[in-house]
Amino acid sequence: MTEILRIPVDQELGVRVRWLITLRWMALGLALVVVVVANVWLSGALPTNALWSALIAIAAYNAVFWVLVHRMTSPAAPYESSASILHAQLIIDLVAITVLLHFSGGLENPFSTFYVILVVIGSILATKRASFFYAGLATLLWAGLLLLEATGVIPHHNLAGFRLPVRYRESIHIVTSAIVLAGANFGVAYLTSSIIERLREGERQLYRANASCELRAEELARLNVRLQELDRTRSLFIRLVTHELRAPVAAIQSYLRLYLDGYVPQDRLQEIIAKAEQRARDQLDLIGDLLDLARVQDDGNRTKAVSVNVRALLNDVIDLMQARIDAKRLRFSVEASPDCPCVMADPEHIKQMWTNLISNAVKYTPEGGQVTVRLKQQDNTVCGMVTDTGIGIAPDDVEHIFDAFYRTEKAKAMARQGTGLGLSIIKGIAERYGGRVWVESEEGKGSTFGFELPATALPPAQRTAKRS
């Protein structure tokens, strides 16, 4: 069910309930003065013992409400609790007024208009439906009191010297008094509740609009922070790219300037050209990695995702890397599950992940070391891992290892060539297809890099084998 929107006036109903208790104490003081003055004025015609008892009873239940409100609720109490206490107070007040009117003349007492005051209070503080209930209850209590006194069921207390002693039995007075009070009660209930209801609806709309504006403001603030972070990231990325691109170009320019200025002897010409060519190759590698990173982060380019056999692409990459593995005399092993399912991806992206992971393991593992590749199904994912016995990663470097252009000092010392983009490309590919990457490493003992991608189905060859 949808929660009802509580406007500030509704939320402060507990304060209004406390206010009503305070108002009742004031009314009791006024009633005490009126009883004393009226009894003197009417020469002791009032049944003072009964009136004092009624006033004491009102003070007693008001004290009970005061304790109940102050011990069980607070000004910010739930609306339902405050509404229940308000409802109980108004009902008992209507009954109390009826008792006071009975002992102070009934039909002869002009203070029956106090019913209207209670109906007005109920219409302001409660709902429209409750206000009509208060109007109906007040009318029934007043009409019932007049009928009971007129028929002699309960005694009538005449205000001697103020009204005729037989008036309370005359039908014309009973009917007109009941009708007038009923019209006043329901008229006040309708007018007051309609005005209050319209005001509450207006405040509810304003409150809803204000809450919406606050949510929008919070959302805009979050977006602004995000934009600032993106702007800082973009600026940092541009500076890093500019620096990485400038270094090989500057080196090539230096080599060419040495040759053009005649500082390169003929016997070193081949060496200088080779160095310039290596720098050009480094720059091309960096540009290629930047293009790969841009393609991976391009959310609009998602049309190439097909069902990919991860194990088959792993075998292709191993064939391409075999010469480098043999050159370093590495112990290389593959543990691939034969029934590993497929994933939905671009085949070139999966091949790129394997290439970068295995290439890094080979690059940073000393000669004679061990590189192990594992591929398996884990729950509903395809899990690939590459473990090496290389230089490892320090704990402070682990949290940055997937950042663009990040290379550890040990990695730079062991292999000068490298853009620092390979692992960030792997992370981008994995996240593009709803997967993740991770690393476990101990400095000086090796590392394990892994990725998980959502599985789709078994490779076609395995599905054929199962059907046969």
Secondary structure, 3 states (H helix, E strand, C coil): CCCCCCCHHHHCHHHHHHHHHHHHHHHHHHHHHHHHHHHHHCCCCCCHHHHHHHHHHHHHHHHHHHHHHHHHCCCCCCHHHHHHHHHHHHHHHHHHHHHHHHHCCHHHCHHHHHHHHHHHHHHHHCCHHHHHHHHHHHHHHHHHHHHHHHCCCCCCCCCCCCCCCCHHHCHHHHHHHHHHHHHHHHHHHHHHHHHHHHHHHHHHHHHHHHHHHHHHHHHHHHHHHHHHHHHHHHHHHHHHHHHHHHHHHHHHHHHHHHHHCCCCCHHHHHHHHHHHHHHHHHHHHHHHHHHHHHHHCCCCCCCCCEEECHHHHHHHHHHHHHHHHHHCCCEEEEEECCCCCCEEECHHHHHHHHHHHHHHHHHCCCCCCEEEEEEEEECCEEEEEEEECCCCCCHHHHCCCCCCCCCCHHHHHHCCCCCCCHHHHHHHHHHHCCCEEEEEEECCCEEEEEEEEEECCCCHHHHHHHHC
